[in-house]
């Protein structure tokens, strides 16, 4: 095997607790190749990264059979400081990899521990900062940077070690759109340089179409598909069964072609350049050829909560400043009223004020000025115990909310505190664990579960309290395609079946398009847009000002409006419902 690739030959790995994570895995990467690994949570993606980087067996023990070779060496046999010299790993949460007081010291830490000379370290750090657009941040504390900047600093710290294999474990899963763009752009530059082999695991299939040389799909520890992007994405049913999100542009094209009676055949180059513009042109051609027709009846817009419903949450002239020198103004004169029964999406870049606003709604922060009302009552007059019954919030990081010895005890803790009888509490535990598909984990210690499952448990513990308002802060973080829609369905059921109010903060435009009837866009501590979701997504210039983009389906629908496709369409399902095949 050449010295800068890797090879796994018939590898099976079982953790010490008996859980088999990988089964008969054979995978080979040539020097300079970019491998993308897709799979649902629990498919074995992270374990594959651990095997290549030496995290297994040196941190997580277990039994392995088969052969693993990275740059001609077996990470099983080398101490981690040796493996780190030829295999670098970037984890999904940059916080766990950053611990130095400045960016420059973070970049220098690895090579300095290997006794690399000072001039070489500075040269490597300079090259990493240039590549990753970190110039000007040298003396900043990494803790004070944005999510995208933190991830780029963590990546830079890996690159200064000069690895021959770079392993990226879901590097964009916790980032806003700007952060994702920054990191993906850096990865593009690394690939273009062609100096190292790269393996990246991800749920974000839209990000990898123009990156991957080889795509591998894992399902329950086994490789079920592998090949070029065109070869893998030409099997949509297999991908859906494995819980893989098909990029919306490709999904729309495949289903439109099926309706028109033809099979979608695409080259790797067409896959790499696919987007709303190319799909719109393809569908327009099918309409012009008479292969598709636009149904005459418009798609009805979904209605927001009834205007005769009382207000569940209100913010009146709310301003909030974080203390400091100088203080940071996170909210500026916010006016927002949410009626009972609404499902409202709140979007915006990191730092736009979304999380600060909902923390004011739940009482975690007290506005510097202005007033927050819950069901018409000033929040400052509502006792803390009563607030838990009225407003429930699921934080972006579930680890801040979990602290007991089992899933069952986690849910019972809140129920006991609000005085729910034990028989009713036990019943609610089983019910909410079924809602989030964790009933088999009822006695599991939460921190033995995956990050995605811990997120589901935090949702279950909050929903069990049956609050009148449920707030999700970034529910899709670290969730696979199946998991993020499962949580969104819980939000919808909570609203539909129990008449509750739901606020959902997210960067996932496609998810918001499917579930939120009303959309609030925040920018720089202010509300930039507020209205029905389809109407807000039509404000393309305003969205771009806040570095947001409408869903692919909305852009395709607008390009087909001259043929009669309603501009209120924002989801692939609604778009395809407007079209009918005319096959002779």
DRENDONU-976677 format. One line per 2 residues: their letters; for each residue x negated, z negated, y of C-alpha. Coordinates in steps of 0.1 Angstrom, whole numbers. Each point is the difference from the previous one (the first is absolute). Layout:
A) X/Z/Y; ...
END
This chain:
XX) 0/0/0; -13/8/35
XX) -11/-30/20; 26/-2/28
XX) 33/4/-19; 17/-23/-25
XX) 15/2/-35; 24/-20/-20
XX) 3/8/-37; 29/-14/-20
XX) 0/-32/20; 25/-28/-8
XX) 0/-33/19; 19/-32/-6
XX) -1/-30/24; -8/-35/-13
XX) 37/-9/1; 7/28/-26
XX) 15/25/25; -13/35/-9
XX) -5/19/33; -16/32/-12
XX) 4/19/-33; -23/28/-12
XX) -10/12/35; -23/31/1
XX) -9/12/35; -30/18/14
XX) -10/8/36; -27/24/10
XX) -24/-8/29; 18/4/33
XX) 35/3/-15; 30/-18/15
XX) 23/-16/-26; 34/-14/10
XX) 17/-24/-24; 38/-4/3
XX) 22/-25/-18; 26/-27/5
XX) -9/-36/5; -14/-13/-33
XX) -10/34/-12; -37/-10/-2
XX) -14/15/32; -17/-31/13
XX) -14/-8/-35; -15/35/-1
XX) -17/-8/34; -12/-34/-13
XX) -16/16/-30; -19/25/20
XX) -12/-25/26; -9/-29/-23
XX) 28/-23/12; 8/1/-37
XX) -15/-19/-18; -20/-19/26
XX) 31/-14/19; 29/8/-24
XX) -9/-4/-36; 14/17/-30
XX) -8/23/-30; -10/36/3
XX) -5/28/-24; -13/35/7
XX) -27/12/24; -2/-4/38
XX) -28/17/18; -6/0/38
XX) -30/20/13; -14/-3/-35
XX) 5/-38/-3; 26/-23/-15
XX) 13/-25/26; 7/-24/-29
XX) -37/-4/-5; -11/-3/37
XX) 4/-30/23; 24/8/29
XX) -28/2/26; -15/28/-20
XX) 33/18/-5; 7/-2/37
XX) -31/22/6; 16/29/-18
XX) 37/-7/2; 18/-12/31
XX) 36/-12/0; 25/-3/28
XX) 31/-21/-7; 35/4/15
XX) -3/-32/20; -30/2/23
XX) 3/-37/9; -15/-10/-34
XX) -31/21/7; -7/-10/36
XX) -17/-34/8; -27/6/26
XX) 4/-8/37; -6/36/13
XX) 4/36/-12; -37/6/1
XX) -8/-30/-21; 27/10/-25
XX) -17/34/-3; -34/-15/-4
XX) 9/-27/-25; -2/19/-32
XX) -33/19/5; -16/-31/15
XX) 7/-19/-32; -19/27/-19
XX) -30/-4/23; 4/34/16
XX) -23/2/31; 16/-6/34
XX) -5/35/14; 17/15/-31
XX) 29/-24/3; 5/9/36
XX) -2/37/-7; 26/-4/-28
XX) 23/-21/22; -3/26/28
XX) 9/28/-24; 30/-19/-13
XX) 13/-8/35; -3/36/10
XX) 18/13/-31; 28/-26/2
XX) 5/0/38; -11/-36/4
XX) -22/5/30; 6/-26/27
XX) 12/-26/-26; -34/-12/-11
XX) 3/-35/15; 38/-5/-6
XX) 11/-25/-26; 17/19/-29
XX) 28/-25/1; 10/12/34
XX) 3/37/-10; 30/21/-10
XX) 8/6/-37; -15/35/1
XX) -31/-12/17; -5/-29/-25
XX) 4/24/-29; -26/24/16
XX) -24/-29/6; 4/-11/-37
XX) -7/37/-10; -30/1/22
XX) -14/-32/-16; 3/18/-34
XX) -16/32/13; -31/-18/14
XX) -8/-9/-36; -4/37/-8
XX) 22/2/-32; 1/31/-20
XX) 36/-8/-12; 26/-12/26
XX) 31/-17/-15; 30/-3/24
XX) 28/-22/-13; 31/8/20
XX) -19/0/33; 30/9/22
XX) 28/-20/-15; 0/-27/27
XX) -5/22/30; 22/14/27
XX) 1/38/6; -29/-1/24
XX) -21/-22/-23; 8/23/-29
XX) -10/31/20; -33/-17/10
XX) -9/-9/-36; 11/33/-15
XX) -19/19/26; -31/-21/-9
XX) 5/8/-37; 3/37/8
XX) -33/-1/18; -16/-18/-30
XX) 13/27/-23; -12/28/22
XX) -35/-15/0; 1/4/-38
XX) -27/-26/-5; 19/-24/-23
XX) 27/0/-27; 32/-16/12
XX) 29/-15/-21; 31/-11/20
XX) 31/-17/-13; 31/2/21
XX) 38/2/2; -1/22/31
XX) 2/35/-16; 4/17/34
XX) -35/-12/10; -19/15/-30
XX) 13/36/-4; -29/14/20
XX) -26/-24/-13; 2/0/-38
XX) -21/22/-23; 16/-18/-30
XX) 31/-20/-2; 5/-26/-28
XX) 34/-17/-7; 0/-34/-18
XX) 30/-15/-16; -1/-33/-18
XX) -38/2/-4; 0/36/-14
XX) -9/33/16; 32/22/-2
XX) -11/28/24; -32/13/13
XX) -12/32/17; -1/17/34
XX) 27/-10/26; 19/32/-8
XX) 0/-7/-37; 11/-36/3
XX) 26/5/27; 16/29/-19
XX) 14/-27/-24; 24/-19/23
XX) 22/-15/-27; -30/-16/-17
XX) -12/-13/33; 34/-15/8
XX) 2/-17/-34; -33/-16/7
XX) 12/-13/34; -21/24/21
XX) 13/12/33; 0/37/3
XX) -9/10/36; 32/7/19
XX) -11/35/10; -7/10/-36
XX) 31/-17/-13; 22/19/24
XX) -16/33/-9; 3/-6/-37
XX) 36/-9/1; 9/28/24
XX) -18/25/-23; 20/-14/-30
XX) 32/5/19; -10/36/8
XX) -7/6/-37; -38/2/2
XX) -30/-21/-11; -24/-14/26
XX) -35/13/-7; -27/-11/24
XX) -37/2/2; -23/-29/8
XX) -5/15/35; 38/2/6
XX) 4/-37/-12; -28/-11/24
XX) 16/17/30; 36/-9/-7
XX) 21/-16/27; 33/2/18
XX) -9/33/17; -9/19/-32
XX) 30/-14/-19; 23/9/29
XX) -13/36/-1; 5/2/-38
XX) 36/-12/2; 7/23/30
XX) -12/29/-22; 23/-10/-28
XX) 29/-2/24; -8/34/15
XX) -3/15/-35; 34/-13/-10
XX) -14/-23/-27; 12/-31/19
XX) 30/-5/22; 7/-27/25
XX) 32/-18/-7; 24/2/30
XX) 10/-36/2; -25/-22/19
XX) -15/-31/-16; 18/-30/16
XX) -23/-24/18; 0/-35/-13
XX) 17/-25/23; -16/-32/12
XX) 16/-34/-2; 35/-1/16
XX) 0/-7/37; 27/-26/-5
XX) -23/-22/-21; -15/-31/17
XX) -37/-1/8; -22/-16/-26
XX) -32/1/20; -6/5/37
XX) -32/1/22; 6/-3/37
XX) -29/8/23; -25/-13/-26
XX) -37/-1/9; -26/-15/-22
XX) -37/-7/8; -26/-11/-25
XX) -23/-26/16; -36/11/7
XX) -23/10/28; 16/22/11
XX) 34/-6/-17; 13/29/-21
XX) 35/12/9; 17/10/-33
XX) 35/5/12; 12/11/35
XX) 36/-6/11; 16/9/-34
XX) 38/4/-1; 14/6/-35
XX) 33/-9/-16; 6/5/-38
XX) 36/-3/-13; 11/-15/-32
XX) -2/24/-29; -26/23/15
XX) -31/12/-19; -25/6/28
XX) -35/15/-4; -28/-10/24
XX) -30/22/2; -32/3/21
XX) -37/-2/-3; -18/-33/-7
XX) -1/-20/32; 32/15/14
XX) 18/-33/-3; 22/4/-31
XX) -12/-31/-19; 0/-21/32
XX) 36/9/7; 13/-9/-34
XX) -21/-33/0; 19/-8/32
XX) 33/8/-18; -8/-24/-28
XX) -13/-27/22; -37/1/-10
XX) -9/8/36; 17/-11/32
XX) 2/26/27; -21/-5/31
XX) 32/10/19; 34/13/-9
XX) 25/-11/-26; 6/6/-37
XX) 35/-6/-14; 11/-2/-36
XX) 37/6/-5; 4/-6/38
XX) -18/-34/0; -33/-6/17
XX) -26/-2/-28; -17/-31/16
XX) 32/-19/-6; 1/9/-37
XX) -16/-26/-24; -28/13/-22
XX) 20/-6/-32; 29/19/13
XX) -22/29/10; -11/4/-36
XX) 37/6/-9; 5/25/29
XX) -31/21/1; -24/7/-29
XX) -33/18/4; -23/16/-25
XX) -35/1/14; -24/29/-3
XX) -24/-21/-21; 20/-18/-27
XX) -29/-23/-7; 10/-19/32
XX) 33/-9/-16; -9/-8/-36
XX) -14/-34/-11; 17/-13/-31
XX) -9/2/-37; 25/26/-12
XX) 24/26/12; 29/-22/-9
XX) -13/-30/20; -8/23/29
XX) 37/10/3; 13/-35/-7
XX) -21/-16/27; 20/16/28
XX) 33/-5/-18; -7/-37/-5
XX) -9/-4/37; 33/13/12
XX) 20/-21/-25; 12/25/-26
XX) 12/-17/-32; -24/4/-29
XX) 25/20/-21; 6/25/28
XX) -37/1/8; -9/9/-36
XX) 26/28/1; -14/14/32
XX) -36/-1/-14; 10/23/-29
XX) 21/22/22; -27/7/27
XX) -27/5/-26; 21/27/-17
XX) 5/16/34; -38/4/4
XX) -7/7/-37; -20/-31/-5
XX) 22/-19/-25; -29/1/-26
XX) -23/-18/25; 23/-30/5
XX) -27/-25/-12; -30/20/13
XX) -24/-15/25; 5/22/31
XX) -37/6/6; -3/14/-35
XX) 23/28/11; -9/32/18
XX) 2/2/38; 30/22/-3
XX) 18/-24/-23; -9/-29/22
XX) 17/19/28; 31/4/-22
XX) 0/-37/-7; -1/-9/37
XX) 30/23/5; 18/-17/-29
XX) -7/-35/14; 14/10/34
XX) 31/18/-12; 8/-29/-23
XX) 7/-21/32; 27/25/9
XX) -9/2/37; 24/18/24
XX) -29/21/13; -28/13/-22
XX) -32/12/16; -26/21/-19
XX) -35/2/16; -17/30/-15
XX) 18/-1/-34; -19/31/-13
XX) -35/-15/3; -19/4/-33
XX) 32/11/-17; 2/31/-22
XX) 27/26/5; 24/-17/-24
XX) -7/-35/15; 6/10/36
XX) 33/16/-7; 10/-30/-22
XX) -5/-23/29; 18/23/23
XX) 29/1/-24; 1/-38/0
XX) 3/1/38; 28/25/-2
XX) 19/-20/-27; -5/-32/20
XX) 17/18/29; 27/19/-19
XX) 10/-26/-25; -3/-31/21
XX) 6/14/35; -33/-13/13
XX) -23/14/27; -34/15/-9
XX) -30/8/22; -28/20/-16
XX) -34/4/15; -20/28/-16
XX) -23/29/5; 18/20/-27
XX) 20/26/19; 15/15/-32
XX) 13/-34/-11; 15/-7/34
XX) 16/34/0; 18/-8/-33
XX) 11/-36/8; 2/-7/37
XX) 30/11/20; -16/-11/33
XX) -36/3/10; -20/-19/26
XX) -34/13/10; -24/-24/17
XX) -31/9/20; -23/-23/20
XX) 23/-29/-1; 31/19/11
XX) 29/18/-16; -7/37/4
XX) 31/13/-20; 31/-15/-14
XX) 29/18/-16; 14/17/-32
XX) -29/8/-23; 6/38/1
XX) 2/0/38; -33/-20/3
XX) -18/23/-24; 11/30/21
XX) -21/-15/29; -32/16/-12
XX) -20/-2/33; 8/-37/4
XX) -9/-7/-36; -33/18/4
XX) -7/-21/30; 1/-31/-23
XX) -20/19/-27; 30/3/-23
XX) 14/31/-17; 35/8/-13
XX) 5/3/-37; -9/34/-15
XX) 37/7/-9; 10/-5/37
XX) -26/25/11; 10/25/-26
XX) 36/-4/9; -7/7/37
XX) -19/31/-9; 30/12/-19
XX) 26/-9/26; 4/36/11
XX) 14/7/-35; 26/-28/4
XX) -19/-30/-15; 11/-31/20
XX) -28/-16/21; 14/-34/-11
XX) -16/4/-34; -29/-24/-6
XX) -4/-3/-38; -8/25/-27
XX) 33/-8/-18; 20/8/31
XX) -20/32/7; 5/13/-36
XX) 37/-9/1; 3/25/29
XX) -14/28/-22; 15/19/-30
XX) -16/25/-22; 14/36/-2
XX) -14/12/-33; 13/34/-11
END
